[in-house]
Amino acid sequence: MSNWRNFLTEFKKFAGLLAEQSGEIIRQYFRTPFSVENKRDASPVTIADRKAEEVMRELIMKEFPQHGIIGEEADNHQSDAEYKWVLDPIDGTLNFICGGWMFGTLIALLQENEPILGVIHQPILNELVAGDNVSTTFNGENVRVRNCDTISDAALLTTDPYLIKQYQNFEAFEKLRRSVKIYRGWGDCYGYVLLATGQVD
């Protein structure tokens, strides 16, 4: 078990390196003029998305050539490998395009298609949440979710409420929204940073 923990610790350090290197690129383009293209699914993509994923792919292929890669901006690589890295260089591209900081880089590691490690990096604030099946850290310090015993004391954070309206359970969501103490509808992946660090429920 200790050997496995050491193994996972090394993967976690490497994921931090991926986040650091991609973050350097993203910061170069933050709040600067750049062109925006639309992908086949009509979602936006920027040069920062593409270059950040490119540098992460290069690092993975150099350090772990036997690992697979599943990315947002390029074709999958060795998708039948035992270990696969899943990359989203900028989750919250619309926020990024508008100059907002509430976006992040998502990195996960799968073993036999089961997640064993997940990372969220906010490159503007330089915040890094890393979690596995045992513990979660925020900038290297252990964190945990908030204790909240009653729904009336809860802080609820979701994606854009307009997106929720597209689903049939919107009435159930509205009931939940009216029951909590605080509700906010923004955040993209940064909401999960707030959840992991005990700021929301």
C-alpha positions as CSV (number, residue, x, y, z in Angstrom):
1,M,0.0,0.0,0.0
2,S,2.8,2.4,0.9
3,N,4.4,1.7,-2.6
4,W,1.1,2.6,-4.3
5,R,0.9,5.8,-2.2
6,N,4.4,6.8,-3.3
7,F,3.5,6.0,-6.9
8,L,0.4,8.2,-6.7
9,T,2.4,11.0,-5.0
10,E,4.7,11.1,-8.0
11,F,1.8,11.3,-10.4
12,K,0.3,14.1,-8.3
13,K,3.6,16.0,-8.5
14,F,3.7,15.5,-12.2
15,A,0.1,16.8,-12.5
16,G,1.2,19.9,-10.6
17,L,4.0,20.4,-13.2
18,L,1.5,20.1,-16.0
19,A,-0.6,22.7,-14.4
20,E,2.4,25.0,-13.8
21,Q,3.6,24.8,-17.4
22,S,0.1,25.3,-18.9
23,G,-0.6,28.1,-16.5
24,E,2.4,30.0,-17.8
25,I,1.0,30.0,-21.3
26,I,-2.5,30.9,-20.2
27,R,-1.3,33.9,-18.2
28,Q,0.5,35.2,-21.3
29,Y,-2.8,35.5,-23.2
30,F,-5.0,36.6,-20.3
31,R,-6.7,39.9,-21.0
32,T,-4.8,40.4,-24.3
33,P,-6.2,40.6,-27.8
34,F,-6.5,37.2,-29.5
35,S,-8.7,35.6,-32.1
36,V,-11.5,33.2,-31.1
37,E,-12.6,30.3,-33.3
38,N,-15.5,27.9,-33.0
39,K,-15.1,24.1,-32.8
40,R,-17.3,21.7,-34.6
41,D,-19.7,21.7,-31.7
42,A,-19.9,25.5,-31.9
43,S,-18.0,25.9,-28.5
44,P,-15.3,28.6,-28.6
45,V,-11.5,27.8,-28.6
46,T,-8.5,30.2,-28.3
47,I,-4.8,30.0,-29.0
48,A,-4.3,29.7,-25.3
49,D,-6.4,26.6,-25.1
50,R,-4.4,25.0,-27.9
51,K,-1.0,26.0,-26.7
52,A,-1.7,25.0,-23.1
53,E,-2.8,21.5,-24.1
54,E,0.1,21.2,-26.5
55,V,2.7,21.8,-23.8
56,M,0.9,19.3,-21.4
57,R,0.9,16.7,-24.1
58,E,4.6,17.1,-24.8
59,L,5.4,16.7,-21.2
60,I,3.3,13.6,-20.8
61,M,4.7,11.9,-23.9
62,K,8.3,12.7,-22.7
63,E,7.8,11.5,-19.1
64,F,5.3,8.7,-19.6
65,P,5.5,7.6,-23.3
66,Q,3.4,4.5,-22.5
67,H,0.4,6.6,-21.2
68,G,-2.6,7.7,-23.2
69,I,-4.0,11.2,-23.6
70,I,-7.6,12.4,-24.0
71,G,-7.8,16.1,-24.7
72,E,-10.2,18.8,-25.6
73,E,-8.3,20.4,-28.4
74,A,-6.5,17.5,-30.2
75,D,-7.0,13.8,-31.1
76,N,-6.8,11.1,-28.5
77,H,-3.4,9.4,-28.1
78,Q,-3.1,5.7,-27.1
79,S,-6.6,5.6,-25.8
80,D,-6.3,1.9,-25.0
81,A,-3.4,2.5,-22.5
82,E,-3.7,1.4,-18.9
83,Y,-3.0,5.0,-17.7
84,K,-4.7,7.9,-19.5
85,W,-4.4,11.6,-18.8
86,V,-7.6,13.6,-19.4
87,L,-6.9,17.3,-20.2
88,D,-9.1,20.4,-20.4
89,P,-6.7,23.3,-20.7
90,I,-9.3,26.0,-20.1
91,D,-12.6,25.0,-18.5
92,G,-14.6,28.2,-18.7
93,T,-13.3,29.5,-22.0
94,L,-16.1,32.1,-22.2
95,N,-15.0,33.5,-18.9
96,F,-11.4,33.6,-20.2
97,I,-12.4,35.3,-23.4
98,C,-14.3,38.0,-21.4
99,G,-11.3,38.7,-19.2
100,G,-12.8,37.0,-16.2
101,W,-10.7,34.8,-13.9
102,M,-13.2,32.2,-13.0
103,F,-11.9,29.4,-15.2
104,G,-9.3,26.7,-14.7
105,T,-7.3,23.9,-16.1
106,L,-8.6,20.4,-15.4
107,I,-6.3,17.4,-15.3
108,A,-7.2,13.8,-14.4
109,L,-5.4,10.5,-14.5
110,L,-7.3,7.3,-15.2
111,Q,-6.2,3.8,-14.5
112,E,-8.1,1.2,-16.5
113,N,-10.7,3.9,-17.1
114,E,-11.2,4.6,-13.4
115,P,-10.2,8.0,-12.0
116,I,-7.3,7.9,-9.5
117,L,-6.3,11.6,-9.5
118,G,-7.9,14.9,-10.3
119,V,-6.5,18.5,-10.4
120,I,-8.0,21.9,-10.8
121,H,-5.6,24.8,-11.4
122,Q,-6.5,28.5,-11.5
123,P,-3.5,30.1,-13.1
124,I,-4.4,33.7,-12.4
125,L,-4.7,33.2,-8.7
126,N,-2.1,30.4,-8.8
127,E,-4.4,28.0,-6.9
128,L,-4.1,24.3,-7.2
129,V,-6.5,21.7,-5.8
130,A,-5.4,18.1,-6.1
131,G,-7.3,15.1,-5.0
132,D,-7.2,11.3,-5.0
133,N,-9.3,8.6,-3.3
134,V,-7.6,9.3,0.1
135,S,-7.1,13.1,0.4
136,T,-7.4,16.5,-1.1
137,T,-5.0,19.4,-1.0
138,F,-5.2,23.1,-1.7
139,N,-1.7,24.5,-2.6
140,G,-0.2,21.6,-0.8
141,E,-2.3,21.9,2.4
142,N,-4.9,19.3,3.3
143,V,-8.5,20.5,3.0
144,R,-11.9,19.0,3.3
145,V,-15.5,19.9,2.4
146,R,-17.5,22.1,4.8
147,N,-19.7,20.5,7.6
148,C,-23.3,21.5,6.8
149,D,-26.0,19.7,8.7
150,T,-29.1,21.4,7.4
151,I,-30.1,22.5,3.9
152,S,-31.2,25.9,5.2
153,D,-27.6,26.7,6.1
154,A,-26.1,25.5,2.8
155,A,-24.4,27.6,0.2
156,L,-25.4,26.3,-3.3
157,L,-23.3,27.1,-6.3
158,T,-24.2,25.9,-9.9
159,T,-23.3,26.6,-13.4
160,D,-25.4,29.1,-15.5
161,P,-29.0,28.7,-14.4
162,Y,-30.0,29.1,-18.1
163,L,-28.3,25.7,-18.8
164,I,-30.2,24.1,-16.0
165,K,-33.5,25.2,-17.5
166,Q,-32.9,22.9,-20.5
167,Y,-33.4,19.8,-18.3
168,Q,-36.7,18.4,-17.1
169,N,-35.8,18.6,-13.4
170,F,-35.8,22.4,-13.3
171,E,-38.7,22.5,-10.8
172,A,-36.8,20.3,-8.4
173,F,-33.8,22.6,-8.8
174,E,-35.9,25.6,-8.0
175,K,-37.2,23.9,-4.9
176,L,-33.6,23.3,-3.8
177,R,-32.6,26.8,-4.6
178,R,-35.3,28.3,-2.4
179,S,-34.3,26.0,0.4
180,V,-30.7,27.0,0.8
181,K,-29.2,30.1,2.6
182,I,-27.0,31.3,-0.3
183,Y,-27.3,30.6,-4.1
184,R,-25.0,31.7,-6.8
185,G,-25.1,30.7,-10.5
186,W,-21.6,31.1,-11.9
187,G,-18.2,29.6,-11.7
188,D,-17.4,26.9,-14.2
189,C,-14.9,24.6,-12.7
190,Y,-13.9,27.1,-10.0
191,G,-17.0,26.2,-8.1
192,Y,-15.4,22.8,-7.4
193,V,-12.4,24.6,-5.9
194,L,-14.8,26.4,-3.5
195,L,-16.5,23.1,-2.8
196,A,-13.2,21.2,-2.1
197,T,-12.0,24.0,0.2
198,G,-15.2,24.2,2.3
199,Q,-16.5,27.5,1.0
200,V,-19.7,26.2,-0.5
201,D,-21.7,23.0,-0.2
